[in-house]
Amino acid sequence: MTRGRAPEGRPRWRKSGTWETVPDGDRRICATCGTAVRSYRHRFHPPASPAFERCVALAWCSRCRVYSGAVVHVPRDQVLVDALAPLPAERRERLERSETRLIEYLDGRLGPEDTRPRR
């Protein structure tokens, strides 16, 4: 993949604040194409930080290649799945600096069931 470009033959990811999803049982689907919406929340700050509960939440449609992102509150005692844990620190930091790179990475490695919030 060339830097700054989408994988060959695929459109770039685009961020949307007005992207619509609809409920479908215990999940959400894209209102445009009906594909299951994937989502991921991760902690950006270390446990000792007063901002530890401020997390990054991403949701995306693999088919439409649209996503949204927000800062959300996640209680300190709630454990989040860390899909980036096995990566070397340099690779992890590079992904965390770009929402589109992070979504591209997660979309290729996580199935819809892996991205559902754990309770």
C-alpha positions as CSV (number, residue, x, y, z in Angstrom):
1,M,0.0,0.0,0.0
2,T,1.3,3.4,-0.9
3,R,1.4,6.0,1.8
4,G,-1.7,8.1,1.9
5,R,-3.6,5.9,-0.5
6,A,-6.3,3.3,0.0
7,P,-5.5,-0.4,-0.9
8,E,-5.6,-0.9,-4.6
9,G,-9.1,-0.9,-6.0
10,R,-10.7,0.3,-2.8
11,P,-12.0,3.8,-2.1
12,R,-10.5,5.8,0.7
13,W,-12.1,5.8,4.2
14,R,-14.1,9.0,4.7
15,K,-15.2,10.4,8.0
16,S,-18.9,11.4,8.4
17,G,-20.7,13.1,11.2
18,T,-24.0,12.3,9.6
19,W,-23.6,8.6,8.8
20,E,-26.7,6.7,9.7
21,T,-27.1,3.3,11.2
22,V,-30.1,1.4,12.3
23,P,-30.7,-1.3,15.0
24,D,-30.8,-4.9,14.0
25,G,-31.2,-7.0,17.1
26,D,-28.2,-6.6,19.4
27,R,-26.1,-4.9,16.7
28,R,-26.3,-1.9,14.3
29,I,-26.3,-2.0,10.5
30,C,-25.4,0.6,7.9
31,A,-28.6,2.4,6.8
32,T,-27.1,2.7,3.2
33,C,-26.0,-0.9,2.5
34,G,-27.2,-3.1,5.4
35,T,-23.7,-4.2,6.4
36,A,-23.0,-4.9,10.1
37,V,-21.4,-1.9,11.7
38,R,-18.1,-2.5,13.3
39,S,-16.9,-0.5,16.3
40,Y,-13.8,-0.3,18.5
41,R,-13.1,1.7,21.7
42,H,-9.6,2.1,23.0
43,R,-7.9,3.9,25.8
44,F,-5.5,6.6,24.7
45,H,-4.2,7.6,28.1
46,P,-2.2,5.5,30.6
47,P,-4.0,4.2,33.8
48,A,-2.3,6.8,36.0
49,S,-3.7,9.7,34.0
50,P,-6.8,11.6,35.2
51,A,-7.9,11.4,31.5
52,F,-7.8,7.5,31.5
53,E,-11.7,7.3,31.3
54,R,-11.7,9.5,28.1
55,C,-11.5,6.9,25.3
56,V,-11.6,7.0,21.5
57,A,-14.6,5.3,19.9
58,L,-14.7,4.4,16.3
59,A,-17.5,2.9,14.2
60,W,-17.4,2.0,10.5
61,C,-19.0,0.3,7.6
62,S,-16.6,-2.0,5.7
63,R,-18.6,-1.9,2.6
64,C,-19.3,1.9,2.3
65,R,-15.8,2.7,3.8
66,V,-17.4,5.4,6.0
67,Y,-16.6,5.9,9.7
68,S,-17.3,8.1,12.6
69,G,-15.2,8.8,15.7
70,A,-15.7,10.4,19.0
71,V,-14.2,10.7,22.5
72,V,-16.4,8.8,24.9
73,H,-16.4,8.1,28.7
74,V,-15.6,4.5,29.7
75,P,-15.5,3.8,33.5
76,R,-12.0,3.1,34.8
77,D,-13.1,-0.4,36.0
78,Q,-14.4,-1.5,32.5
79,V,-11.9,-3.6,30.6
80,L,-11.6,-2.9,26.9
81,V,-10.3,-5.4,24.3
82,D,-6.9,-4.1,23.1
83,A,-6.6,-5.3,19.5
84,L,-3.2,-3.5,19.3
85,A,-1.6,-5.2,22.3
86,P,0.4,-7.7,20.2
87,L,2.0,-5.0,18.0
88,P,5.4,-3.5,18.6
89,A,5.2,0.0,20.2
90,E,6.3,1.8,17.1
91,R,3.7,0.2,14.9
92,R,1.0,0.8,17.5
93,E,1.9,4.5,17.9
94,R,1.8,4.9,14.1
95,L,-1.7,3.4,13.9
96,E,-3.0,5.5,16.8
97,R,-1.9,8.7,15.1
98,S,-4.3,8.1,12.1
99,E,-7.9,7.2,12.4
100,T,-8.0,5.9,8.8
101,R,-4.9,3.7,9.3
102,L,-6.3,2.4,12.5
103,I,-9.6,1.5,10.9
104,E,-7.9,-0.1,7.9
105,Y,-5.9,-2.3,10.3
106,L,-8.9,-3.2,12.5
107,D,-11.2,-3.8,9.5
108,G,-8.7,-6.4,8.1
109,R,-8.2,-8.2,11.4
110,L,-11.4,-8.1,13.5
111,G,-14.7,-9.8,12.6
112,P,-18.0,-8.1,13.5
113,E,-18.3,-10.2,16.6
114,D,-14.8,-9.1,17.8
115,T,-15.8,-5.4,17.7
116,R,-18.9,-5.6,19.8
117,P,-18.6,-3.9,23.3
118,R,-18.0,-6.4,26.1
119,R,-20.3,-6.0,29.2
